[in-house]
Amino acid sequence: PFPYVESGHVGLYPAGYPVLSYGDIGPFVLVMQDALISLGFSEVKLDGFFGHETAKGLLRFLDCYNVSPQKLCDHSVWQALTLHATGCGGLL
């Protein structure tokens, strides 16, 4: 895997997606936001910023699908998001 650096932390590209945490910005945050919106867990404006509203949507998603609650989008979260959001009409 290739290292990925954003907002001072290093993550790895699990299945092509970086580890994201609160405060991150960029196109992968847009993909996560779009998936959360498509699944009905967030009404955040697509802005590419992992802020408070995105974190709330992520926590609602994690709670619904029994994924460990965290304010981090890591490999397990990307796996669950792509499993449930693929084909919902969003970016996945």
N, C-alpha and C positions, 0 to 999 in steps of 0.2 A: 504493500500500500504506500501511497505517497503522503508525506506530511502536509498538513494544511494549517496555516496560521491566520487567525483573525481575532481581533480584540484581545491580544496578549495571551491567548491559549493555543495549544497545539492539539489538533485532532487528527484522525485518520479518515480516509475516504472509505467507509464501509459501504460496499455495493455502489460506489460512486457518489455518495452523499457525505458531506463533512459533519463533524460533531458541531452542533450549534448551541450557544447558551445566551442567556439574557444579555442584551446590549449589542449583539452581533447585527451586522447589516449585510445586505447583498442578495444576489439572485437565489441562493439556496433558501434564504429566509422567505422570499416570495413564494417559492415552491411549497414550503411548509405551511405558510399562511393560506395559500390557495387550497391545499388539501384540507386544512381545518375548516375553511369556509364551505367547501364542497360537501363535507360530511356533516355540516350543521353545528359545529362546535365553536365557531367564532364568527363575528360580524365585523372584524377588524378591517380597516381599509388596507388594501394591498399597498404597502409602502416599503417593504424590504427591511423593516426594523423590528427586531425581536424585543419588543417592549412589554409593558404591563398587560395590554389587551391580548397580545399573542400568547403570552405566558398563561393567562387565564384560559384561553381556548385549548392550549396544549394540556393543561391540567384536567380540564373537562374530558378531553379525548382519552387521556391516560386512565382516568377513573372509570370511564365507560368500558374500556377494553381490558381492564385489569392489568395494565402495564405499570410498573413501579412509578409512583408519582415523583416527579422531579422537574426542575425548571431547566431541562437540558434535552436537546434532541440528539440522541446518540443512535447507535446501530439498531438497538431494539425498538426504538421509537420510529425510526425510518422504516424498518421492516413492517411494523404495524400500520403506519400511515400508507405506505405503498400498497399493502395488501387490501386495505379497505377503501382507499381513494382512487385506485386505478380504474379508469372508465367512468368516473363521476362527472366528466366534462371539464375537469381542471387541467393543470399542467402535467399531472402524472399520467 
